[in-house]
Amino acid sequence: MLQLSGRHHLPDPDARYGPFPQPPLGAGHLRAEYAPLPSAVREARAEVRRQLEVWGLAERGDVAEVAELLVGELATNAVVHAGSPFRLTLFAAHGLLRCEVADVARGLPRVLDAGTGESGRGMFLVDALAQRWGCHRDGPGKTVWFELGTCGADGCGRRRP
């Protein structure tokens, strides 16, 4: 079972947003910092793939592909909207992968209709593909996170109706 961290983040008004649980000690963990450059998005996606391979999760259904895609969307949002360095954090424990992207922008993400435009689909994809997702304000900025199931069972990592 995931344990709540010692730091208690107050949930945002939307019920999907809330405090973020920490995995138990000994679980998989990665933290990396990136410059606010478009190439950082590609680097973050590649780091997700490498780390999931190390943890033996790259062959678990479509977990790696979905994680790469969604991290790419959150990293792109950080580069485009915050224009500041961003931090990628990955946790893997008990059949769950949690990916977080922290930046200095205070604005909370919104899910927009996918539409036919060239932008605005990032949070739509996160909302559609993640088992859970949310955001909390963190010091001067925010952290946006999503979770995917890694158990390999049918429907694992998909949003439950």
N, C-alpha and C positions, 0 to 999 in steps of 0.2 A: 504494500500500500504506500502511496506517495505521502510524504509528510509535508506539512506547511512549514515554510521557512520561519526563522525567528523574526524576520522583518514582516510586519503585517501591512500590506498594501490595502487601502480602502477600495472597495469595488466602485467602478464607475456606475452611473445610473442604469445603463443597459445591463440586463441580466446576463448577457454573454460575457461581460467583462468582469474580472474578479481577481482575487489574490492568486499568485502563482505558486503551485506546490513545488517543492524541491525533491529530487530523487534521494533515496537513502545513500549513505556513504558507500563507496565501492562501485557505484553504478558508472556507466560510461558518461564522460563529460568532456566537452571541448569548448574553448573560448578563443575567439580570434578577433582582431581589430582590423578595420579596413579604412583606407583613405576615401574621400568622397569623389571617386572617379568612376566613370562607366565601366572601366576594366575590373573594378573591385567586385562588381556583380558576378562576372564570369569567375573570378577567383573564389568568391564565396560559394558558388554552386559547385565548383571543382572540389573545394574543401569538404563540403557535405558528402559528396560521392566518396572521396578518399576515406573519410572517417567512418562512413557506414560500411565500407569494405573492411576496415580494420575491426569493427565491431561484429562483422558477420551478418550485417543486415541488408547488404546490397542485393542479395538474391531472394529477399522476402517479398514476393509479389511485386507490386509496383511502388513499394515504400520509397526506394531511392529516387525513382523518377519524380514522384509527387513531391518529395521533400526538396529535391533540387529545383523544381518548378516554383514551388511556393516560397522558398528562400530567395530565389531570384526576384520574385515579385516584391517581397518585403524589402530586399536590398535596393531594388530600383526605386521604391518609394522613398527610402532613406536618402539616396543620392539625389533624386529629383526634388523632393519636397523639403528635406532638412538641409541639404547641401553641406553636410558636416561628416566627419568620420562616423562610422557605425560599428557596432559590436555584434557579432554572431555568437550565440551560445547554443550548444546542443547538449541534451541530456537523453540518455537511453536507460530505462529501467523497467522491469516488470511488464514487458510487452508494450511499452509506450515510448515513442520518440517525441521529444519536445524540442522545437526549434524557436529561438527568440532572436529578434533583431531590435537593437536599441539605438536610438538616435537622439539628437537634441531638440527636435521639433516638439512642440507641445500639442499640436493639433491631433485629435484622435482620428483614426482611419474610419472611412465610411464605405459600406458596400453599395456600389452603384450598379444599375442595370448594365449588363454586358454590352448591349447595343452593338452598333457596327463601327464605332469610332476606333481609332488606333490606340487610345489610352483609356484608363479608368476601369480596367478589368481585373486588376491585381487582387483587390479584396473580394471581388466576386468569386474569383478562383479559390481563394483561401476559404471563403465561406462554403463553397460547393464541395471542396475536396478534403478539408480537414475534419477530423473527428470532433475536435473542439478548437476554438481560437478565442483570443481576447487581447486586451491591451490594458496596461496600467501606466500611470504617470510615474516617472522614476527620476527624482531629483529635478534637474533642469529640462529633462526631455521625457521620453516615453519608451516603453518596451512593448512591441507587438509580438505575440506568440501564437503558435499553433501546435496541435498534437496529432500524431498519426499512430495507429496501432501497428505493432510489429510482430504480432503473434502468428501471422500466416494463415489464420483461419478465414473462411469465407466471410466477407463483410468487415474484417478487422481493419480499422483505420478509416472506415467510411462513417459519415454522419448517420446516427440512428434516427429513424423517423419519430 
